[in-house]
Amino acid sequence: MSGLATPSTVIPFPRLRRWLLSVPLLLLVAYLVLMDNGAISQTGAFLHELMHDGRHLLGVPCH
């Protein structure tokens, strides 16, 4: 019977958990650096400048 799908591979939970935790964290960091524009980083001058410099480093316009 050609054309039938092969059985799927079972992904171990510890390996899946690592992805489930790291992807949302990386998306949050990407949002803060790329899209924040001062909404969250107004808590301090250091954090604001860090996000601002990160946008310049990545080539994202922010002015």
All heavy atoms as TSV, in Angstrom:
chain	resi	resn	atom	element	x	y	z
A	1	MET	N	N	0.826	-1.174	0.000
A	1	MET	CA	C	0.000	0.000	0.000
A	1	MET	C	C	0.879	1.250	0.000
A	1	MET	O	O	1.179	1.808	1.036
A	1	MET	CB	C	-0.891	0.029	1.235
A	1	MET	CG	C	-1.962	-0.999	1.249
A	1	MET	SD	S	-3.000	-0.642	2.650
A	1	MET	CE	C	-3.671	-2.212	2.931
A	2	SER	N	N	1.277	1.654	-1.140
A	2	SER	CA	C	2.098	2.856	-1.205
A	2	SER	C	C	1.215	4.084	-1.054
A	2	SER	O	O	0.036	4.075	-1.361
A	2	SER	CB	C	2.852	2.897	-2.533
A	2	SER	OG	O	1.915	2.987	-3.582
A	3	GLY	N	N	1.821	5.165	-0.579
A	3	GLY	CA	C	1.070	6.404	-0.407
A	3	GLY	C	C	0.494	6.592	0.983
A	3	GLY	O	O	-0.038	7.640	1.281
A	4	LEU	N	N	0.577	5.567	1.819
A	4	LEU	CA	C	0.069	5.733	3.182
A	4	LEU	C	C	1.110	6.462	4.026
A	4	LEU	O	O	2.306	6.302	3.839
A	4	LEU	CB	C	-0.243	4.382	3.815
A	4	LEU	CG	C	-1.418	3.609	3.202
A	4	LEU	CD1	C	-1.566	2.272	3.893
A	4	LEU	CD2	C	-2.692	4.413	3.338
A	5	ALA	N	N	0.642	7.249	4.946
A	5	ALA	CA	C	1.538	7.994	5.821
A	5	ALA	C	C	2.217	7.046	6.793
A	5	ALA	O	O	1.631	6.069	7.254
A	5	ALA	CB	C	0.762	9.049	6.591
A	6	THR	N	N	3.462	7.335	7.069
A	6	THR	CA	C	4.197	6.538	8.052
A	6	THR	C	C	3.795	6.993	9.450
A	6	THR	O	O	3.355	8.127	9.644
A	6	THR	CB	C	5.707	6.724	7.867
A	6	THR	OG1	O	6.021	8.106	8.018
A	6	THR	CG2	C	6.147	6.247	6.497
A	7	PRO	N	N	3.931	6.133	10.437
A	7	PRO	CA	C	3.578	6.517	11.807
A	7	PRO	C	C	4.430	7.707	12.268
A	7	PRO	O	O	5.600	7.807	11.941
A	7	PRO	CB	C	3.888	5.281	12.640
A	7	PRO	CG	C	4.088	4.174	11.685
A	7	PRO	CD	C	4.384	4.757	10.351
A	8	SER	N	N	3.816	8.607	13.003
A	8	SER	CA	C	4.540	9.786	13.462
A	8	SER	C	C	5.498	9.419	14.590
A	8	SER	O	O	5.286	8.461	15.320
A	8	SER	CB	C	3.566	10.857	13.935
A	8	SER	OG	O	2.811	10.360	15.015
A	9	THR	N	N	6.524	10.215	14.702
A	9	THR	CA	C	7.514	10.014	15.741
A	9	THR	C	C	7.039	10.687	17.020
A	9	THR	O	O	6.566	11.821	16.991
A	9	THR	CB	C	8.856	10.632	15.324
A	9	THR	OG1	O	9.238	10.087	14.070
A	9	THR	CG2	C	9.934	10.369	16.341
A	10	VAL	N	N	7.165	10.016	18.125
A	10	VAL	CA	C	6.762	10.565	19.415
A	10	VAL	C	C	7.903	11.428	19.934
A	10	VAL	O	O	9.044	10.994	20.020
A	10	VAL	CB	C	6.437	9.443	20.415
A	10	VAL	CG1	C	6.100	10.020	21.780
A	10	VAL	CG2	C	5.309	8.593	19.896
A	11	ILE	N	N	7.587	12.685	20.269
A	11	ILE	CA	C	8.585	13.598	20.811
A	11	ILE	C	C	8.536	13.492	22.330
A	11	ILE	O	O	7.481	13.665	22.929
A	11	ILE	CB	C	8.297	15.041	20.370
A	11	ILE	CG1	C	8.308	15.138	18.856
A	11	ILE	CG2	C	9.305	15.996	20.986
A	11	ILE	CD1	C	7.858	16.478	18.333
A	12	PRO	N	N	9.681	13.218	22.966
A	12	PRO	CA	C	9.694	13.134	24.431
A	12	PRO	C	C	9.310	14.474	25.066
A	12	PRO	O	O	9.676	15.538	24.571
A	12	PRO	CB	C	11.130	12.776	24.773
A	12	PRO	CG	C	11.820	12.508	23.496
A	12	PRO	CD	C	10.970	12.969	22.381
A	13	PHE	N	N	8.557	14.416	26.158
A	13	PHE	CA	C	8.054	15.634	26.798
A	13	PHE	C	C	9.155	16.579	27.259
A	13	PHE	O	O	9.011	17.793	27.077
A	13	PHE	CB	C	7.127	15.288	27.964
A	13	PHE	CG	C	6.544	16.507	28.605
A	13	PHE	CD1	C	5.585	17.253	27.937
A	13	PHE	CD2	C	6.958	16.930	29.848
A	13	PHE	CE1	C	5.046	18.396	28.503
A	13	PHE	CE2	C	6.433	18.059	30.436
A	13	PHE	CZ	C	5.467	18.791	29.754
A	14	PRO	N	N	10.265	16.128	27.848
A	14	PRO	CA	C	11.297	17.096	28.255
A	14	PRO	C	C	11.847	17.897	27.077
A	14	PRO	O	O	12.126	19.078	27.203
A	14	PRO	CB	C	12.391	16.233	28.878
A	14	PRO	CG	C	11.679	15.027	29.360
A	14	PRO	CD	C	10.582	14.791	28.360
A	15	ARG	N	N	11.942	17.281	25.932
A	15	ARG	CA	C	12.428	17.986	24.745
A	15	ARG	C	C	11.366	18.971	24.236
A	15	ARG	O	O	11.687	20.080	23.820
A	15	ARG	CB	C	12.758	16.968	23.670
A	15	ARG	CG	C	13.571	17.497	22.565
A	15	ARG	CD	C	14.072	16.373	21.721
A	15	ARG	NE	N	14.825	16.889	20.612
A	15	ARG	CZ	C	15.172	16.192	19.575
A	15	ARG	NH1	N	14.838	14.925	19.506
A	15	ARG	NH2	N	15.853	16.733	18.607
A	16	LEU	N	N	10.120	18.584	24.289
A	16	LEU	CA	C	9.034	19.453	23.878
A	16	LEU	C	C	8.862	20.612	24.855
A	16	LEU	O	O	8.615	21.753	24.455
A	16	LEU	CB	C	7.736	18.645	23.785
A	16	LEU	CG	C	6.495	19.382	23.346
A	16	LEU	CD1	C	6.668	19.901	21.926
A	16	LEU	CD2	C	5.290	18.470	23.430
A	17	ARG	N	N	9.028	20.352	26.124
A	17	ARG	CA	C	8.895	21.387	27.154
A	17	ARG	C	C	9.921	22.504	26.948
A	17	ARG	O	O	9.615	23.682	27.120
A	17	ARG	CB	C	9.057	20.779	28.542
A	17	ARG	CG	C	8.859	21.773	29.662
A	17	ARG	CD	C	8.993	21.145	31.004
A	17	ARG	NE	N	10.301	20.516	31.115
A	17	ARG	CZ	C	10.605	19.568	31.980
A	17	ARG	NH1	N	9.693	19.115	32.803
A	17	ARG	NH2	N	11.802	19.051	32.025
A	18	ARG	N	N	11.118	22.152	26.544
A	18	ARG	CA	C	12.153	23.139	26.289
A	18	ARG	C	C	11.708	24.115	25.202
A	18	ARG	O	O	11.880	25.320	25.314
A	18	ARG	CB	C	13.441	22.430	25.866
A	18	ARG	CG	C	14.613	23.325	25.715
A	18	ARG	CD	C	15.867	22.578	25.328
A	18	ARG	NE	N	15.907	21.226	25.836
A	18	ARG	CZ	C	16.499	20.214	25.204
A	18	ARG	NH1	N	17.073	20.397	24.050
A	18	ARG	NH2	N	16.496	19.005	25.724
A	19	TRP	N	N	11.084	23.598	24.147
A	19	TRP	CA	C	10.583	24.452	23.064
A	19	TRP	C	C	9.387	25.274	23.523
A	19	TRP	O	O	9.258	26.443	23.170
A	19	TRP	CB	C	10.209	23.616	21.848
A	19	TRP	CG	C	11.396	23.214	21.055
A	19	TRP	CD1	C	12.001	22.006	21.041
A	19	TRP	CD2	C	12.154	24.043	20.167
A	19	TRP	NE1	N	13.077	22.017	20.204
A	19	TRP	CE2	C	13.191	23.255	19.657
A	19	TRP	CE3	C	12.042	25.359	19.762
A	19	TRP	CZ2	C	14.114	23.761	18.754
A	19	TRP	CZ3	C	12.964	25.854	18.865
A	19	TRP	CH2	C	13.982	25.051	18.373
A	20	LEU	N	N	8.494	24.664	24.285
A	20	LEU	CA	C	7.300	25.370	24.746
A	20	LEU	C	C	7.636	26.523	25.687
A	20	LEU	O	O	6.882	27.480	25.798
A	20	LEU	CB	C	6.336	24.402	25.430
A	20	LEU	CG	C	5.645	23.398	24.511
A	20	LEU	CD1	C	4.820	22.417	25.328
A	20	LEU	CD2	C	4.780	24.111	23.488
A	21	LEU	N	N	8.755	26.439	26.369
A	21	LEU	CA	C	9.171	27.514	27.262
A	21	LEU	C	C	10.037	28.550	26.559
A	21	LEU	O	O	9.945	29.739	26.846
A	21	LEU	CB	C	9.933	26.944	28.459
A	21	LEU	CG	C	9.112	26.091	29.421
A	21	LEU	CD1	C	10.003	25.488	30.484
A	21	LEU	CD2	C	7.999	26.896	30.048
A	22	SER	N	N	10.869	28.119	25.628
A	22	SER	CA	C	11.817	29.048	25.024
A	22	SER	C	C	11.200	29.896	23.916
A	22	SER	O	O	11.558	31.064	23.763
A	22	SER	CB	C	13.038	28.305	24.500
A	22	SER	OG	O	12.664	27.399	23.489
A	23	VAL	N	N	10.276	29.360	23.145
A	23	VAL	CA	C	9.696	30.126	22.036
A	23	VAL	C	C	8.917	31.349	22.530
A	23	VAL	O	O	9.143	32.458	22.034
A	23	VAL	CB	C	8.856	29.218	21.119
A	23	VAL	CG1	C	8.037	30.031	20.147
A	23	VAL	CG2	C	9.757	28.245	20.381
A	24	PRO	N	N	8.014	31.228	23.515
A	24	PRO	CA	C	7.339	32.448	24.000
A	24	PRO	C	C	8.310	33.462	24.616
A	24	PRO	O	O	8.131	34.665	24.449
A	24	PRO	CB	C	6.356	31.940	25.054
A	24	PRO	CG	C	6.131	30.525	24.699
A	24	PRO	CD	C	7.415	30.036	24.117
A	25	LEU	N	N	9.344	32.980	25.285
A	25	LEU	CA	C	10.327	33.885	25.866
A	25	LEU	C	C	11.085	34.637	24.772
A	25	LEU	O	O	11.281	35.852	24.864
A	25	LEU	CB	C	11.298	33.109	26.750
A	25	LEU	CG	C	12.368	33.943	27.439
A	25	LEU	CD1	C	11.723	34.902	28.429
A	25	LEU	CD2	C	13.368	33.049	28.130
A	26	LEU	N	N	11.472	33.943	23.721
A	26	LEU	CA	C	12.164	34.596	22.611
A	26	LEU	C	C	11.251	35.577	21.880
A	26	LEU	O	O	11.698	36.646	21.445
A	26	LEU	CB	C	12.712	33.551	21.642
A	26	LEU	CG	C	13.872	32.717	22.175
A	26	LEU	CD1	C	14.226	31.616	21.190
A	26	LEU	CD2	C	15.075	33.589	22.457
A	27	LEU	N	N	9.982	35.244	21.744
A	27	LEU	CA	C	9.037	36.174	21.124
A	27	LEU	C	C	8.847	37.427	21.972
A	27	LEU	O	O	8.732	38.535	21.441
A	27	LEU	CB	C	7.692	35.488	20.886
A	27	LEU	CG	C	7.665	34.458	19.764
A	27	LEU	CD1	C	6.320	33.743	19.741
A	27	LEU	CD2	C	7.957	35.107	18.433
A	28	LEU	N	N	8.824	37.278	23.285
A	28	LEU	CA	C	8.713	38.429	24.181
A	28	LEU	C	C	9.936	39.328	24.066
A	28	LEU	O	O	9.810	40.554	23.983
A	28	LEU	CB	C	8.524	37.971	25.623
A	28	LEU	CG	C	8.469	39.080	26.669
A	28	LEU	CD1	C	7.227	39.939	26.448
A	28	LEU	CD2	C	8.486	38.489	28.055
A	29	VAL	N	N	11.116	38.734	24.034
A	29	VAL	CA	C	12.343	39.520	23.887
A	29	VAL	C	C	12.353	40.236	22.545
A	29	VAL	O	O	12.702	41.416	22.459
A	29	VAL	CB	C	13.592	38.621	24.057
A	29	VAL	CG1	C	14.857	39.340	23.636
A	29	VAL	CG2	C	13.696	38.143	25.490
A	30	ALA	N	N	11.938	39.541	21.474
A	30	ALA	CA	C	11.885	40.176	20.156
A	30	ALA	C	C	10.897	41.339	20.162
A	30	ALA	O	O	11.178	42.387	19.583
A	30	ALA	CB	C	11.499	39.142	19.097
A	31	TYR	N	N	9.757	41.186	20.814
A	31	TYR	CA	C	8.787	42.285	20.903
A	31	TYR	C	C	9.387	43.472	21.649
A	31	TYR	O	O	9.256	44.624	21.216
A	31	TYR	CB	C	7.507	41.834	21.604
A	31	TYR	CG	C	6.636	43.004	21.973
A	31	TYR	CD1	C	5.893	43.652	20.996
A	31	TYR	CD2	C	6.594	43.481	23.269
A	31	TYR	CE1	C	5.111	44.750	21.318
A	31	TYR	CE2	C	5.829	44.566	23.602
A	31	TYR	CZ	C	5.081	45.204	22.621
A	31	TYR	OH	O	4.328	46.288	22.952
A	32	LEU	N	N	10.012	43.205	22.775
A	32	LEU	CA	C	10.560	44.297	23.573
A	32	LEU	C	C	11.622	45.076	22.819
A	32	LEU	O	O	11.673	46.300	22.895
A	32	LEU	CB	C	11.133	43.756	24.887
A	32	LEU	CG	C	10.112	43.294	25.915
A	32	LEU	CD1	C	10.820	42.664	27.099
A	32	LEU	CD2	C	9.220	44.428	26.341
A	33	VAL	N	N	12.461	44.371	22.087
A	33	VAL	CA	C	13.538	45.054	21.377
A	33	VAL	C	C	13.020	45.746	20.122
A	33	VAL	O	O	13.375	46.877	19.834
A	33	VAL	CB	C	14.670	44.066	21.031
A	33	VAL	CG1	C	15.695	44.711	20.126
A	33	VAL	CG2	C	15.337	43.564	22.295
A	34	LEU	N	N	12.154	45.072	19.369
A	34	LEU	CA	C	11.767	45.591	18.061
A	34	LEU	C	C	10.563	46.524	18.086
A	34	LEU	O	O	10.485	47.460	17.300
A	34	LEU	CB	C	11.488	44.425	17.111
A	34	LEU	CG	C	12.669	43.501	16.843
A	34	LEU	CD1	C	12.230	42.335	15.990
A	34	LEU	CD2	C	13.802	44.253	16.205
A	35	MET	N	N	9.586	46.272	18.937
A	35	MET	CA	C	8.318	46.976	18.828
A	35	MET	C	C	7.961	47.841	20.035
A	35	MET	O	O	6.966	48.548	19.988
A	35	MET	CB	C	7.189	45.955	18.622
A	35	MET	CG	C	7.399	45.033	17.451
A	35	MET	SD	S	7.427	45.858	15.888
A	35	MET	CE	C	5.703	46.142	15.648
A	36	ASP	N	N	8.702	47.778	21.087
A	36	ASP	CA	C	8.319	48.432	22.336
A	36	ASP	C	C	8.219	49.949	22.195
A	36	ASP	O	O	7.218	50.542	22.568
A	36	ASP	CB	C	9.297	48.057	23.437
A	36	ASP	CG	C	9.013	48.756	24.733
A	36	ASP	OD1	O	7.835	48.852	25.096
A	36	ASP	OD2	O	9.963	49.199	25.379
A	37	ASN	N	N	9.241	50.591	21.667
A	37	ASN	CA	C	9.290	52.046	21.473
A	37	ASN	C	C	8.938	52.827	22.734
A	37	ASN	O	O	8.313	53.877	22.670
A	37	ASN	CB	C	8.372	52.481	20.326
A	37	ASN	CG	C	8.927	52.087	18.991
A	37	ASN	OD1	O	10.135	51.997	18.835
A	37	ASN	ND2	N	8.071	51.834	18.034
A	38	GLY	N	N	9.298	52.315	23.883
A	38	GLY	CA	C	9.127	53.061	25.121
A	38	GLY	C	C	7.903	52.712	25.936
A	38	GLY	O	O	7.727	53.252	27.015
A	39	ALA	N	N	7.030	51.851	25.463
A	39	ALA	CA	C	5.822	51.530	26.210
A	39	ALA	C	C	6.139	50.803	27.514
A	39	ALA	O	O	5.539	51.092	28.545
A	39	ALA	CB	C	4.882	50.677	25.366
A	40	ILE	N	N	7.057	49.882	27.476
A	40	ILE	CA	C	7.433	49.137	28.681
A	40	ILE	C	C	8.767	49.620	29.225
A	40	ILE	O	O	8.984	49.655	30.427
A	40	ILE	CB	C	7.486	47.625	28.383
A	40	ILE	CG1	C	6.090	47.130	28.010
A	40	ILE	CG2	C	8.026	46.840	29.562
A	40	ILE	CD1	C	6.031	45.699	27.592
A	41	SER	N	N	9.649	50.039	28.346
A	41	SER	CA	C	11.007	50.388	28.774
A	41	SER	C	C	11.102	51.777	29.401
A	41	SER	O	O	12.191	52.274	29.605
A	41	SER	CB	C	11.966	50.281	27.594
A	41	SER	OG	O	11.588	51.172	26.574
A	42	GLN	N	N	9.995	52.412	29.735
A	42	GLN	CA	C	10.025	53.710	30.406
A	42	GLN	C	C	10.347	53.579	31.886
A	42	GLN	O	O	10.418	54.583	32.586
A	42	GLN	CB	C	8.679	54.431	30.242
A	42	GLN	CG	C	8.436	54.925	28.848
A	42	GLN	CD	C	9.433	55.987	28.420
A	42	GLN	OE1	O	9.894	56.789	29.229
A	42	GLN	NE2	N	9.780	55.974	27.160
A	43	THR	N	N	10.544	52.360	32.356
A	43	THR	CA	C	10.811	52.159	33.771
A	43	THR	C	C	12.187	52.659	34.181
A	43	THR	O	O	12.416	52.905	35.349
A	43	THR	CB	C	10.692	50.673	34.132
A	43	THR	OG1	O	11.593	49.928	33.309
A	43	THR	CG2	C	9.278	50.171	33.901
A	44	GLY	N	N	13.080	52.815	33.237
A	44	GLY	CA	C	14.407	53.304	33.570
A	44	GLY	C	C	15.162	53.703	32.325
A	44	GLY	O	O	14.916	53.191	31.240
A	45	ALA	N	N	16.090	54.632	32.495
A	45	ALA	CA	C	16.848	55.132	31.360
A	45	ALA	C	C	17.752	54.043	30.781
A	45	ALA	O	O	17.929	53.962	29.566
A	45	ALA	CB	C	17.670	56.339	31.775
A	46	PHE	N	N	18.324	53.207	31.633
A	46	PHE	CA	C	19.221	52.164	31.144
A	46	PHE	C	C	18.487	51.177	30.249
A	46	PHE	O	O	18.959	50.840	29.166
A	46	PHE	CB	C	19.860	51.420	32.321
A	46	PHE	CG	C	20.731	50.272	31.883
A	46	PHE	CD1	C	21.978	50.510	31.342
A	46	PHE	CD2	C	20.288	48.967	32.000
A	46	PHE	CE1	C	22.779	49.458	30.921
A	46	PHE	CE2	C	21.074	47.910	31.579
A	46	PHE	CZ	C	22.330	48.152	31.040
A	47	LEU	N	N	17.315	50.722	30.680
A	47	LEU	CA	C	16.543	49.766	29.896
A	47	LEU	C	C	16.083	50.392	28.587
A	47	LEU	O	O	16.126	49.766	27.536
A	47	LEU	CB	C	15.351	49.254	30.701
A	47	LEU	CG	C	14.527	48.148	30.069
A	47	LEU	CD1	C	15.393	46.928	29.806
A	47	LEU	CD2	C	13.375	47.775	30.964
A	48	HIS	N	N	15.679	51.658	28.637
A	48	HIS	CA	C	15.245	52.349	27.424
A	48	HIS	C	C	16.392	52.451	26.416
A	48	HIS	O	O	16.216	52.170	25.231
A	48	HIS	CB	C	14.723	53.737	27.765
A	48	HIS	CG	C	14.375	54.542	26.554
A	48	HIS	ND1	N	13.231	54.316	25.831
A	48	HIS	CD2	C	15.033	55.540	25.929
A	48	HIS	CE1	C	13.197	55.157	24.810
A	48	HIS	NE2	N	14.279	55.905	24.849
A	49	GLU	N	N	17.557	52.825	26.881
A	49	GLU	CA	C	18.715	52.945	25.987
A	49	GLU	C	C	19.162	51.588	25.462
A	49	GLU	O	O	19.596	51.478	24.315
A	49	GLU	CB	C	19.877	53.642	26.696
A	49	GLU	CG	C	19.615	55.102	26.960
A	49	GLU	CD	C	19.358	55.884	25.684
A	49	GLU	OE1	O	20.048	55.643	24.671
A	49	GLU	OE2	O	18.455	56.736	25.695
A	50	LEU	N	N	19.035	50.565	26.271
A	50	LEU	CA	C	19.397	49.213	25.831
A	50	LEU	C	C	18.481	48.765	24.693
A	50	LEU	O	O	18.953	48.252	23.674
A	50	LEU	CB	C	19.304	48.232	27.003
A	50	LEU	CG	C	19.710	46.797	26.714
A	50	LEU	CD1	C	21.203	46.719	26.446
A	50	LEU	CD2	C	19.342	45.905	27.880
A	51	MET	N	N	17.187	48.993	24.829
A	51	MET	CA	C	16.248	48.631	23.767
A	51	MET	C	C	16.471	49.498	22.526
A	51	MET	O	O	16.410	49.021	21.400
A	51	MET	CB	C	14.806	48.787	24.242
A	51	MET	CG	C	14.433	47.903	25.397
A	51	MET	SD	S	14.622	46.177	24.982
A	51	MET	CE	C	14.455	45.465	26.594
A	52	HIS	N	N	16.746	50.771	22.726
A	52	HIS	CA	C	16.984	51.681	21.617
A	52	HIS	C	C	18.221	51.267	20.828
A	52	HIS	O	O	18.208	51.209	19.595
A	52	HIS	CB	C	17.129	53.102	22.165
A	52	HIS	CG	C	17.286	54.136	21.112
A	52	HIS	ND1	N	18.471	54.764	20.870
A	52	HIS	CD2	C	16.390	54.650	20.236
A	52	HIS	CE1	C	18.310	55.618	19.883
A	52	HIS	NE2	N	17.060	55.576	19.485
A	53	ASP	N	N	19.290	50.962	21.528
A	53	ASP	CA	C	20.516	50.521	20.858
A	53	ASP	C	C	20.331	49.168	20.194
A	53	ASP	O	O	20.922	48.901	19.143
A	53	ASP	CB	C	21.671	50.473	21.856
A	53	ASP	CG	C	22.059	51.856	22.350
A	53	ASP	OD1	O	21.668	52.842	21.686
A	53	ASP	OD2	O	22.744	51.947	23.381
A	54	GLY	N	N	19.514	48.309	20.789
A	54	GLY	CA	C	19.233	47.006	20.172
A	54	GLY	C	C	18.502	47.158	18.852
A	54	GLY	O	O	18.771	46.431	17.886
A	55	ARG	N	N	17.581	48.122	18.772
A	55	ARG	CA	C	16.892	48.374	17.509
A	55	ARG	C	C	17.867	48.867	16.459
A	55	ARG	O	O	17.815	48.458	15.303
A	55	ARG	CB	C	15.762	49.387	17.712
A	55	ARG	CG	C	14.553	48.779	18.348
A	55	ARG	CD	C	13.377	49.727	18.330
A	55	ARG	NE	N	13.526	50.855	19.241
A	55	ARG	CZ	C	13.192	50.820	20.518
A	55	ARG	NH1	N	12.682	49.730	21.036
A	55	ARG	NH2	N	13.350	51.877	21.277
A	56	HIS	N	N	18.766	49.778	16.840
A	56	HIS	CA	C	19.759	50.252	15.881
A	56	HIS	C	C	20.685	49.125	15.437
A	56	HIS	O	O	21.055	49.048	14.266
A	56	HIS	CB	C	20.593	51.386	16.496
A	56	HIS	CG	C	19.879	52.693	16.519
A	56	HIS	ND1	N	19.531	53.379	15.390
A	56	HIS	CD2	C	19.451	53.442	17.564
A	56	HIS	CE1	C	18.929	54.503	15.724
A	56	HIS	NE2	N	18.843	54.565	17.046
A	57	LEU	N	N	21.076	48.273	16.363
A	57	LEU	CA	C	21.955	47.152	16.038
A	57	LEU	C	C	21.307	46.207	15.034
A	57	LEU	O	O	21.978	45.703	14.119
A	57	LEU	CB	C	22.314	46.391	17.317
A	57	LEU	CG	C	23.246	45.197	17.149
A	57	LEU	CD1	C	24.631	45.662	16.732
A	57	LEU	CD2	C	23.332	44.417	18.445
A	58	LEU	N	N	20.010	45.993	15.147
A	58	LEU	CA	C	19.293	45.100	14.240
A	58	LEU	C	C	18.820	45.787	12.960
A	58	LEU	O	O	18.254	45.149	12.088
A	58	LEU	CB	C	18.099	44.474	14.966
A	58	LEU	CG	C	18.468	43.547	16.120
A	58	LEU	CD1	C	17.208	43.143	16.871
A	58	LEU	CD2	C	19.205	42.334	15.611
A	59	GLY	N	N	19.049	47.091	12.871
A	59	GLY	CA	C	18.657	47.815	11.666
A	59	GLY	C	C	17.190	48.165	11.596
A	59	GLY	O	O	16.658	48.430	10.522
A	60	VAL	N	N	16.510	48.188	12.737
A	60	VAL	CA	C	15.082	48.518	12.778
A	60	VAL	C	C	14.958	50.023	13.003
A	60	VAL	O	O	15.532	50.565	13.934
A	60	VAL	CB	C	14.382	47.756	13.924
A	60	VAL	CG1	C	12.928	48.159	14.035
A	60	VAL	CG2	C	14.516	46.277	13.698
A	61	PRO	N	N	14.201	50.727	12.150
A	61	PRO	CA	C	14.050	52.170	12.365
A	61	PRO	C	C	13.224	52.446	13.616
A	61	PRO	O	O	12.225	51.783	13.884
A	61	PRO	CB	C	13.307	52.630	11.105
A	61	PRO	CG	C	12.634	51.415	10.585
A	61	PRO	CD	C	13.481	50.253	10.977
A	62	CYS	N	N	13.653	53.427	14.361
A	62	CYS	CA	C	12.921	53.730	15.593
A	62	CYS	C	C	12.705	55.215	15.781
A	62	CYS	O	O	12.217	55.623	16.812
A	62	CYS	CB	C	13.636	53.126	16.804
A	62	CYS	SG	S	15.302	53.739	17.030
A	63	HIS	N	N	13.088	56.028	14.841
A	63	HIS	CA	C	12.880	57.477	14.981
A	63	HIS	C	C	11.872	57.935	13.978
A	63	HIS	O	O	11.711	57.438	12.933
A	63	HIS	CB	C	14.166	58.256	14.774
A	63	HIS	CG	C	15.216	57.927	15.767
A	63	HIS	ND1	N	16.502	58.310	15.589
A	63	HIS	CD2	C	15.205	57.250	16.918
A	63	HIS	CE1	C	17.236	57.896	16.594
A	63	HIS	NE2	N	16.464	57.242	17.423
